[in-house]
Amino acid sequence: MRKIPLLATLTLAASLLAVPPAQADGFPFQNPALPVEQRVDDLLGRLTLQEKLGLLHQSQAAIPRLGIAYHKNGTEALHGVAWSNDFNDKWSQKLASGTMFPQAVGLASTWDPALIKKVGSAVGDEARGYNAVDPTVWGLQVWAPVVDLLRDPRAGRNEEGYSEDPLLTGAISTAYGKGLQGDDPFYLKTAPVLKHYLAYNNESNRSLSSSNLTPKLKHEYYEQAFKAAISANAATGVMASYNLVNGRPNHVNPDLGTTVRSWTDKTLYNVSDAWGPHALTDLEKYYDTKPEAFAAVLKAGLDSFTIDDNNPGPLAEHLTAALNQGLITQADVDRAVRNVLTIRTRLGHFDPDGGPYKKITKDVINSPANQKLNREAAGKAAVLLRNSGALPFKGPKSAAVVGPLAGTLYHDWYGGTMPYQVTPLDGIKERVADVSTGTGLERIALKHLASGKYITATGTGPDDNAALVDTAPTAASEWDLTDWTSGVSTLRNAGNGKLLGGDWRSLDTDDDQPHGWYVQQQFELQAQADGSYLIRYAGYETGDDWYGLREPYVTVSADGTLGLGTKEQAAKFGKEVVSDGVAEAAAQAAKAEVAVVVVGSNPFVAGREVHDRANLQLGEGQRRLIEAVRKANPRTVVVLETSYPVIVDAPNLLWTTHAGPETGHAVADVLFGAVNPAGRLTQTWPATDNLPSIYDYDLAKTGMTYLYGKGKPLYAFGHGLSYTTFGYQGLTVRGDKVSVKVTNTGKVKGDEVVQLYTHQRESRFKQPVKQLRGFQRVTLNPGETRTVTFTLKKSDLAVWDYTRGRWAVESATHDVLVGSASDRIRQSTTLRVSGETIPARDLAKTTRAMDFDDYAGVTFADETKAGGEAVEGSAGDWISFTGASFGSRFTAGVSSVSGGSLELRSGSPTGALLGTVQVPATGGVYQWGTATATVKAGGGNLYLVFKGDLRIKDFALAR
């Protein structure tokens, strides 16, 4: 969800927070002994239309006459209770200070669903604890977990997801969701909502970009992450995402009311993302009027509008207009309200005693038990990427602990505030008597070459703008440079300790840390051929114009004032190193028995919601620090603390996410062997920045993720090392059971994550290189052997047959592969599956254009605003159909603004011409007509080549 700047000046209605009066005689909807359907029917029948419409808003006013209390959707609980909006306090954002667990991608790195369920349960308890303190702020519909698949590591919200694999994502999200909602068969501790439906994995232009999904990948990959938790009844709804899919905004995706709800027999309560319904008219221009847009949102299957803060008035106005215009019916309203009331009933909102979870109090918040669980989770999440033998440490007497993250911890946008902090430095100090430290940063001065003056801090107030003042460096004109990732840095003033930041059109120093929706403390120092530097201001939303500037740069006006302008207007600066923290860190390391370099990312810098990363590079300054310390001390271990993959390598390398207040304990536990590392990567770490466009969602074509990637990555999906070794023997497949013996062949107790993959050798369709089918994290003592058994059903091997629009199990041989990572297969065998043979295509039957076998250049489009998909192309684009037979009478459903034609060719896009079909202008892309022609009949591979701008939804080649 995006937090929208709150500019409204509305007054909170007195009824909003009114305390419900006690009821002398209970209504049927308040009777816990009655079936939920009966209770909901009773309450629905007592509501007025305006009350019903109010229940479709994120901020639901109390209804005193019925004893119904105020309810607000949307407490953030991604890896702990994070924040919620307090609409009673000028719509401020309230941050939680409870247990903050490792970031979501870190939780998944445990590969331990049982542990993750415990984490989810603890978060659910704390959500109830906050709700007990203030139910007007801390609602019980929680917007977590995020199950967006991490198919591109540059995506700004990488830290929020679990994995690039749908099975692993489904297992972790199911566990977390089960924990959040509790074990009662009816009542919900909290109501978890999955984010963000569907195929949302880029931040740049996120509300305008469309994710092109082939039917095969949509069903086999993108939907599966959501289906798992919904079908396991581990979530109570989904949140629509900002992006479009195949040309249609996801806030009016008809799957919300059909496909998603078909995965369970339970009632779902689906919600919009913040401001999403308004985007349909205000940004995407998909509808002309609000009543049209809001009616479409409701009919598509969303039950809650996250708009206009605490004011349901505009929503009620637009939906009332939609009713009056016949765009929706009372039944449409009642259907959505019924979903709302069902989940609220299960939350105990209408029970006289509030239900069984009402007894949870604030005492659970940041409890000692949750702190202990947090330390366990952070330790189990850590991934040992490389080890040359330096780890685990064995009682060193001295240590140098250096780096920008050695002595500090950071939280992210969807994390709360930490009630305490144990940094890596703290954790190591608990085990080593003699510890030296330092940030390893350069302290620099930035000299304006034209004037000879330095950028100087003038104070810490919002009006104390940085200026060209000093003619020689002083503390006020010296800056500690932290080069984070993707070339983006922060600059902390040596005099006042504050960060240099943008103040819309000027620069100031009034911030302690990078933070806020607009992270204005980000800069990139761009070296020029003449040795000078330009300073790019990076504190804006990716894809946005910043007051008309696509990429703002620091400028200097005639009077010496600093400002922002175009690159052509950018001032040139000299970078002078005042003190070299890298050299100081190396000197410390040379004197110590061991050295630990703690480097990584800042969750608010370079990559975050609305900011995709430009590349996968660790900052140049941090890379130099690693090399200098390694050179000074061969017993150097690098601790990499990031929210996403980066390209960095070292002989001894431990990765952790920003893992919360217990980060330091967890890191030290692993470094000193109290915890034998068994975390495993949940996404591929590429070896290069040479990646496909972040907007290309076709994994089968781009080769992204371990499923379709064929190159050698830096670190593979599933990779992670241990302080012991494991042997695999005796892989067998009997019926639907796959078994393998795993032995701890080392000298210490440890966990192994045993991973089962398959590969289908023969198929009508392109198959993944390999695909995860199961995993188990097992604990083994030295010399202990355990038989690990997986269930592999025939139905698990089904593929989406887009030629017939259904799932199918093909007759094929499958490689069955078991190992410790996707690239470290230890045992393999084969499995012959008796299924069906996909029949050859008969294009004499009407065929959807989207059900092609291959394509080039085209985009996927919406057939109508309500439903359906089509293929849109321009001159030279094509779609093809493999192994087809076809007749000579061509008929197609087409649309085009100006007209065009289609060429039918055999064998290739430039193969033998079978015929040309003229496409008339239909008047608009949603105005469909019919194009016909007589072509040469035949068989083989048929290509439809576009000549002109047009759409095609279906066609037939009758005999």
N, C-alpha and C positions, 0 to 999 in steps of 0.2 A: 504494500500500500504506500501511496505517496501522501505526505502531509502537506496540504495546501496552505499557503499563507492565508491567515485569517484576517480579513479586512472588514467583516460585518460588524455592525454596532447594535445588533438586536438585543433586546432585553429578555432575559429568561422568563418564560411564562410561569406564573405562580403555580399552575397546576402541574408543571413538569416534575417538580420534586415533592409534590404534596404527599403527606403521609396518609396511606389508605386508612379509612376508619375501620374499626372492628365490625364484623358482620354478626348481627344477632342470630340470624338463621343462615347457615352456609348454603351457597349455591351448589348445584351438581358439579360444576367445573372445579370446585374446591374439594371434592370428595376423592381422596386417593384410592378408595376401594372400587371406583368405577373404571371401566376401560378408558384408555386415553382418547379413543375416537368419540366416545360418548361425552367425555368432559369437554373436548374441543368443540363438538357440535353445540353443546349447551352455551358455551361462552361466545361462540361465533354468532349465535342467534340473539344474543343480548347487546351486541355492539352496534353502534350507529355507523353510517358510512364514513363519517369523518374520523371516528375512532379507528375503524379498520385501516383507512389510508395512513393514519398516524403510525400504525404498527408496521407499515412497510418502510419506515424510516429508520436510520441508524440510532436515532435518539427518540425513544418511545416514551411519551408522557404517561404519567400515572393516570389511572382512571378511578378516582376515589369512590364513585358510586358503586363500583364493583369490587372494591378492595384490592385493586391491582396496582402494584408499585411501579415506579419508574425503572426502565431498563435501557441500557446502552450496549450496543454491539462494539466489538473491536478491541479488546485488550490484546496487546502484542505479547506473544509467549513463545517465541521461536526457540530460544535456548535458556529459558527462564522468563519470569514475568518482567517485561521490559518497560513499556509505557502505555499510557492511555490519555485520552483528551478529557480534560475537566471543563465541560461546557458551562459549569456554574461559576467558573473563575476566569472569565474573559477568554474562554476556550484555550486555556493554557495546556501545555503538554506536561503531564506528571510522570516523572521517572521513578521506577521502582528501585529499591536498594536491597532486594532479596538475593537469593542464590542465583548467580549468573554462571551457567554451565558453559562448557566449550561451545564455540560456534557450531552451527548445524553440520557443516562439512566435517568438522572434527568429531562430532558425535557419531556420524556414520562411519568414520575411520576406525571405530572400535569393532565393526562387523559383529556386534553383540546385541541382538534385539532384546534379550532378557534384561541387560543393563539399561538399554534405552527405555524400556517400559518403566523401570524404576525411576529414571530421570523424568519421564513424562508425568509419572504419578506425583513426584515431588513438586514439579512445576504446577500441576493441577491443584495440589494442596495449597501452594502459596497464592495462586490466583483466588482460591476460596478465602484464604486469609486476608488478602487485600480487599476482597469484596465485603468481608465482615467489617472491615474498618470503614469503608466508604463505598457503598454499592452504586452511588451515582457516578463515580469515576471508574471503578474497576468492575466492568461487566464480566459475565461468565461465558459469553460467546467469544472464544479466543481464536485469533487469526494465526493459526499454526497447525501443522507444520507446512513448510514450503517444499513442494515436491517437483518443482521445475527441474528438468533434467539438465545436467551440467555438460551439455554437448560442446560448448566452446569455453575454454578457460579464460578468455579475455572478458567475458560478461561481467558487468559491474556487480551483480548480485550473486556471484559465485559462492560467497560465504554463507548464503541463506539456504542453498540446496544441499542435497545429500550426495548425489552420485551421477555419473553419466550413464549408469546402467539402470533400467527400469525395475528389474527384479530386486536388486539391492535397495534401491530407493523405496520400493513398495514395502519391503520387509522392515526397514527402519521407520518409515512413516507410520506403518501399522502399529509397530511397537510403541512409538511415541504417542500416537493418537489414543491407543488403548489406555496408556497411563494417564493421559490428560482427562479422559472421560470417566475413569474409574471402573470398578468391577461389578457394580450393581447391575442386575439384569434389565432394569428399567430406568432408574435415575442416572443423571449425568452429573459428574463432578464439575466438568466444564463441557462446553460444546465446541469441539475443534473443527475448524474450517480449513480445507486444503487450499494453498495458493500455488500458482495462479493459473487458471485454466484458459488457454492452452498454448503450448509451444512458444513460451515467453523466455527468451534467453539473450536479448540484446536491449541495452538501455538507450543507445543513440536512436533518436526518432521513434521511440518505442510506441507512441500513440498514433503514429502514421505509417509505420512499416508493417508489411504483411508477411507472415511466415508461410512460405510455399510448402505445403505438405502433400506428398503423394499419398494416395489411399493406403498403400502398404505400410509406410512409415507412420502414418497417423495411427493406424490400428495396432501395429506391432510394437511401436516404440513410444510415441508421445502420449497416447491414452493410457498405456499400461501403468505408469507411475501413479495416476489418479485412481485407476480401477482397483488396484490392490487394496488400498485402505478403505475405499468406499464399500467394496464387496465384502471386506472383513468386518464391516460395521465399526470401524475405528475412526470414523469422521462423520460429521453431521451435515456436511455440505462442502461446496467449493466456492472460491472467489474468482470472478471473471478477471482476466488480465487486460492490460491496456492495449496490447497489440491487436492486429487483425490476423486472421487465418484465412488464407485463400480469398483475400479481398473483402472479408466481412469482419467488422469489429467483434471482438469476443464478448462484448457486453450484450450483443444480440445474437450470439451463437446458439442456434436451435438445439445443439447437443445438450445444453444446460437443462432443458426440460425433457429430453428424451434419453439420449445415450447415457448420460451421467446417472439419471434416476433409474435406469434399467439395471444397474449393477447391484442394486439392493432392494429388498422389500421394505426397508425402513424409510420413514419420511426424512427428506433432506431440506435444509434451510440454506439456500444459496444466496450469496451477497455480491454486491458490486464492489469494485475497488473505489478508492476515494476519488470523487469527481468524475468517475468513469461515465455515468449516464450523461453528464453535461458535455463530455467530449464528443459525443455523437453529433451534436449540432455546432458546438463552439469551436472545435478543433478539426474534427474529421469531416465535418460538413456532410455527414452521411444522411441525415434527415434535415428537413427544412424547418420543422417546428418542434418545440419541446413536447407537446402532447403526442406527436408521432413517435418521437424517440423514446419517451417514457413508456408508452404503450408497448412498443416493440421490446423493450427491456423486460417488461412484465410477462409478455407472451412467450419470450424466449426461455424463461425459466428462472429468472432472478426474483428473489423474494424480499430483498432489502436494498434500499438506495442509500449509499454512503455519500451524502451530499449536504451542503448547506448547514454544516455544523449541527447545532441543536434545534434548527428551525425546520419543522416538517411542512410549513406553509406552502412553499413553492411546489413541493412534491404533490401535496393534496390538490393544489390548483391545477397542475398539469394533468394529473390522472383524472380529476373531475372533468376537465375539458375533453380528455380522451374518451371518457364514458359518454359525454354528451354528443361527441362526434361519431360514436359508434366504432371507435378504434379498438376498444376493449369492452367487455361485458362485466356485469356484477359477478358472474361466475369466475372470471379471470381474477378479480380482486379476492374473492373468497378462497380460491385455490391457494393463492400465495399466503393469505392471512392464516389459513389452516396450517400451512407449513411452519409459520412463525409460532403459532400457539402450541403446536405439538412439541417443538423443541423447548419452548419455555415451560411447558408442563413437565417435561422430563428433567428440567433443571430445578424443579421444585417450586417454581415461582407462584403457583396457585395452591400449593398445599398449606394448610393452616400452620404447620410447623416448619415449613420451608424445605422439607425433604431430608433424607439421611445425611447429606453433606453439609447441611446448614450448621452443624455442630463444629465444623472446622473453624478455628480462631486464628488471630494474628500470630499466635505463638509458634506456628509452623514456619514463619518467614525467617529464612536464613538460620534454621535450626542447626544444632551441632550434627545431627544425623545427615542433613542435607549438605553441610560442608564436607563431611566425610565422603558422601557419595560423589560430590563434585571432584574431590581429589582423585577418587578411583576412576571416574570417567575421564579426567584429563590425562591420567597416566596411561589408561588403556587406549586412548586416542592417539598418543604419540607414535610417529612412524620413524623407525630407524632406516634411513635411506641408504647410507653407506657406513661401513665400519672396517677400518684397516687393522683393527686390533687394539685401538686405544681405549675402547669402551668394553666393559664398564670400568670406571675409575676404581682403583684399589688403594684407598687410603692416602691420597696425596697430602703432603704437609702444607703446600702452598698452591694458589691458583690465581690466575689473572682472568677476571670476568669482565669483558669489555663489549662495547657495541651500543648502538642507539636504543636497543630494547633490553639491555642487561638490567637496568634498574628502574624500569617503568612498565606498566601494563596499560592497555587501551581497551575500551569497549567499542562496539560498533553501533550502527544506527538502530538496529533492532535488539540491542542489549540495554539493560538497566545500568544503574551506577553500582559500582562494587562497594560493598560495606566494609571491606578490608582488602589489602593487596599483599600477596606474597610474590615478589618478583623472582626471576632466575637468580639474581644476585643474592637475595634473601635466602633462597633455598640452598644455595651452595655454601653460604656462610654458616648455615647450621651444621655443615659437615666438614668444613675445612677451617683451620685456625687462622691461617694467614691468607687473606684475600685482598688483592688490589683491583681497582676498577677504573673505568673511564668510558666515555661515550664513543670514543674513536672518531669524532667528527672534526671536520675542518672548521676553524673560525676564520671568516673572511671579511673583507671590506669591499664594497662595490663603488668604484670611482667612476663618476661621469667623465668620460674622456674629453668632452668638449669644454667643460668648465673647470675640471680638476677637483670638483667637490664630491663628497661621499654621501650616499643615502644614509640619512640620520634619523633616528627616532626622536620625536619631540615631546613625548608623553604617552600616557596610557589611556587617555580619554577618547571617546568616539570622534571628537573634533580636533584631536592632536595628530595632524597628518604628518607622515614621514616627509622629509624634505631634503634638498641638497644644502647641507649646512656646514659640516666639518670640512676643513681643508687638509686635515691630517687625521688619521683614524683615532677615535676615542672609543670608550665602551659603548657610547650611544650609536656609533656608526660601525660597530663590529657585529657579525651575525654568525651564529652556529648553523651550519648548513647540513641538513639531513636529506640526503638523496635517497628517497624511498624506493619506488618502483616505477617502471615505464618512463624514467627520466623526469619525474615530477618530485619537487623538493619543498621543504618548509625552511623558513629562515627565522631563527629565534634571536632576538636582540640581546646582546651580552650585557647591556646596561640595565634594562628593565625586565628582562626575562620573558617578554611577550613576543608573540609571533607577528611577523609582517603579514598583513592581510589586505585584501581589496575592500574598499568602502564604496562600492558601486563605481565611482569614477576617480577616486583617489586612493591613497595607501595610508594605513595607520598601524599602530601596534597596541591593540586593546584586547587581545585574545590569548588565553592560556594554552588552548589546544585547538586543533582543527575540529570543527563541529558545526552543527546546524544543517538545515536543508541546503542552503547555498554555502558550500565549503570554500570560503574566500581566502584561505591561507595557503594556496597552492601556486607554485611558480615552477617554471622550467628555464634553466640557464642554458641558452643555446650558443655554443662556441662558433665563432665566425672564422673565416679563413685568415683574417688579419690579426687573430689573437684576441679580439674583443668578444664581448658577449651581448646578446640581446636577452631581455628578460620577458618571457611569455607568461602572462597571467592565466592560470589554469583553473580558477575558481568559478567556473560557470557550468551550466548544464550542457552535456554533450549534445551537439546538434543545434543548440540555441544560438541565436544572435545575442550578443551582449551589447545592448544599446547600439545595434546596427553593426557590431563587430563580430565576425566569425571567430577570429582568434585575436584577442586583445594583447597588446604589448605595452610595457612600461615606456612612457614618453616623458619628455622634459619640455615644458613650454619656455617662451622667451624670458619669462620672469623667474625661471628656475623651478616652477611648480611641477611636481610629479603627477602624472595622469596616465590614462590608458588610451591607446590609439591603434592604428593599423600597423602591420609589420613594416610598411614603408615609412611610417612615422616614428618607429621605435628608436630610442636613444641607445647609444653604444656605451658599454661599461667595461672597465677593467676589473678583473677578479684578482684581489690581492690576498694571499694566505697570511693571516696574522699569526696563527698557531696551528700546528699540524697534529691533530688528535690521532691520526693514523700512526705516525711515528711514535707518539707517546704510548699508544697501546702496544705497539710492537716491542718497545723497550720494556714495558711491564711484563709482557709475555716471556721475554728472554730470561727474566729473573725468576719466573715461577716454574713449578714442577709441571703443571698442566695449564692449558689456556682454554677458555670457552669464549667464543665470539657469538654474541646474540644479535642477529640481524633479522630483517624482514620488512613487513609492510605496516603502514598505519591504516586502520580500517576506514578512515575518512579521506585518505589521500590517494589519488590516481585511479582507484576503482571502488565504486559504491553505487547504490541506487542512483540512477540518471547519469552515471559515469562508467562507460566501458574503458578498459585499458587499451592503450595503443599497442603495447607489445608485452612480452613476458619477461622482460629484463629486470633483474635486481639492480638497484641504483649503482652507478659507477663508483661512487664513494664507498659504498658498502662492499663492493667487490674488491676494491683496493685494500680495504681493511682486512678482509679475509686473507688475501694473499700475503700481506705484510706480517700478520700474526703467525700464519702458517710457516713462513720463512724463518721467523724468529724462534718458533717453538714447534718441533715436529709433533708433539703431543697436544695438538690443537683439535678441538671439537667445535664444529659450527652448529649452533642451534638456530634453525630457520623458523621464524614465527610469522606465518602469512595466512591470508584468507583464500589463497588460490595458488596454482602452480606458478613457479618462476624458474627461469633457466639459471641454475647455479649448481656447482658441483664442488665437492671437497672430499678428501679421503674418509673423513668422519663427519657425518651429516645427520642430524636429528631434526625432523619436522614436527611442528605443532601449529595448530591454529591459535588465534587469540583465545585462550582457554579459560579466561575468567580469573578470579582472585586466587585460585589454587595453582595457577600456571607454574609458579616457581617451585612449589613442592613437587608437582608432577614431573617437571623437567629434571630436578635433582634426583627424584626417585629413580628415573630411568638412567641418568648418567652414572649413578653410583650402584646400580644393580638391584636396588630394593624392588624395582619393578622390571621384569624382563619384557622388553618392548614387543608388542604383537599387533600394533595398529597397522592397517594396510590402506594403501591409496584407493580412493573411490573414483578417481578419474585419471586419465592418461596425462602425464606431464610431457608435452612435446619437447623435442630437442632443438626446435627452430621456431623463429617468429614467422616463417614463411607459411602462413595459414590461409585457408580460403576466406572469402568474405564472411564476416560475422552474421550477415543477413541470409546466408545460404543454409537452409535447414535440411537439405537432402544429404544425410550422412553417407548413403550408399554411393553417391557421386563424389562427394568431397573427401571421403576416407577419414572423416573425423571419428573420434572415440575408438576404443579398442575393438568395437564390433566390426568396423570396416577399415580401420587403419592397417596398412601393410608395411609402413616404414618402422625403423627402430626408434622408439621414444627415448627420452632422457630417463624416465622411470615409467614403468608399465602399470596399467590398471591392476590392482591387487597386490602391488609390490610392497614389501616391508620385510626387514630382517629381524633376527632374534639373537640372543646371547647363547642359544643352544642350537642344535641341529636336529633335523627330523628326516626319517626315512619312510618311504612309501613302498608297500608291497601288496601283491595279491588283489589287484582290481578285478572285480567281478560284476556282471550284470545278470540278475535273475529276476524275470518278470519286471515289475516296476521298481525294483530295488537295485541301487548301485552301491557297492560296498568296497572299502579299501582299508587296509591296515596301516596305521600311522604309528611310528615309534620315535620316542625322544632318544636320539643317539648321542646326545651331548651329556654334559656333566651337571647341568642345573635345570631346575623346574622351569617350564615355559609353556606358553600358549602357541598353538599353531592354528591358522585360519585355513582350513581345508576347503578348496574351491573346486566345484564341478562345472565343467564346460562341455558343450557339444558343438559339433560342426556337421551340417548336412551336406553330404558329398554331391548328391544328384538332386536337382530341383528344376521345376519350370521357371523359378524366380531366382533372382540374385540373392544369395545367402550371406550372412555375416561370416567373417573369418572364424570366429568362435563366439559363443554366447553363454553367459553365466546361467546355470540351471539350479544351483544350490550352493550353500556354504555353511560351515559350522566352525565356530571357535571352540577349540578343545584344549584343556589343560592336562599336561603330561609330566610326570616325574621322570628323572633320568632312568632310562632303560624301560620305561613303561610303554606298552603297546595297546592301542585301542582300535577297535573296528569302527570306522565312521560310515554310517549308512545314510544314503539320500533316497528320497522317493522321486522317481522320474516317470511320470505317467505318459502314455502315448499322446494324450491330449496336450501335454506341455509342449510337444513338438509341432503343433499346428502352425501353419503359416496363413497369412491373409491372401486368399485367392481373389485378386481384384478382377479376374476375368469373369467370375460368377458372383462376386460380392459376398463372400462368406469364408469362414475358416475351413481349412482342409489339412488333413494329415496325408502327406505324400508317401508313396512307397519309395523308400530310400535307405541307403546306408548312412549311419551317423557315426562319426568319431566321438567316443566318450573319453573325456580328458580330465584328469584330476591332478591338481598341483597346488603350489603355494602362491602363485600369481598367474596372470594371464600369459606371461611369457616364460613361466617356469613350470612346465607340465612334467610331472614326475611319473605318472602311469597313464597308459592309454589302451583302449580296446575299441572294438566296433560293435554296433548294434544295428541289426537289420530290422526295419520297421515295415510292416505290411499295411499299406494304406491305399490310397487311390492314385490314379494317374490323371493329371489335369487334362481334360479334353482340349483338342485344338480349337482355336477360336473360329467361330462362324460369324463373320461380320454381316451376314445377311440379316441377322437379328439386330435389333436396335442396341447399340453400344454407347455407353457414356464416354465422352471424350476424355474425361479424367482417368479412365481405366486403360491408359496407354501402357506400353512396355518401356518406352524411352522417350526422351524429349530433349530439345535444345532451344534456349532463348525464350521460351514461352513463360508466362506467369499463370498462376491459378486464380480464378476470379469467382465472384458470387453470381450465381444464375439470377436470383432475385434477392431482394433485401431480407426476405423471410427465410429462404432456404435454397439448397441446391448449389452445385459447383460447375464451373465451366473452365475451358482453356482459352486464354487470351494470347494472341500473338501478333507479330508484325512481320514485315517482309523478311523472308529467309528463315524464320522460326519454324519448328516442326515438331510433330509427335509421330510415334511409330507404333505399329501393332505386329507382333511377332507370330510367325507360323499360322497365318490366317488364310481362310478361304473366303472369297467374296464374289458377288455378282456384279452386274453392270449398271444397275439402277441406283444411283447415289441420291440419298435424301439426308439432309442435315438440318438440325435446329441451330440457327445462327443469329447473331446480332452484330450490327456495325453502325457507327455514326455516319461514315462516308462511303461505305461499300469497299469491296475488294474481291479477292478470289482465293481459292484453294487449289493447289495442284496435288494430284494423287500420283505417287511415284512408287516404283517397285525396287526393293533391294537396298536403296540408300536415298538420302535427300536429293541426290542428283541423278538417281537411276532413271530407268525407262519411264517416260511420261505415260500414265494410263488415262489421263483426262484432266480437264480443268473445269472447275465449278465456279461460276460467278456468284458472288454474294452481294445482294442488293443492300443499299442503305436502308436500315430499319428505323432510323430516327433516334436511336439511343441504345446504350448497352443493355438496358433492361427490357427493351422492346424486341421480342424474338420473332423471327420469321423463318421461312423454309427455303433452303437452297437445293436445287435438284440439277442433275446432269446424267448423261449416259457416258460411262467410262468403259475401259477394257476390263473384263472380268479376269480373275486369276487366283493366285495363291502365293504364299510366302510371306515376306515382310513388306507391309504396306506403310508408306509414309504420307502423311498429310502435311504439305508445305504451305505456309501462310504467304500470301501475296497481298499486302495491305493490312490495315488494322481491323481486326475483327475478333469475335468470340464464337466458339462452337461448344454446344452443350452435349449433343448426341448426334449419331448418324447411323445409317444402315446402307448396305450395298446388296440390295435384293437381287435375286436371280430371276 
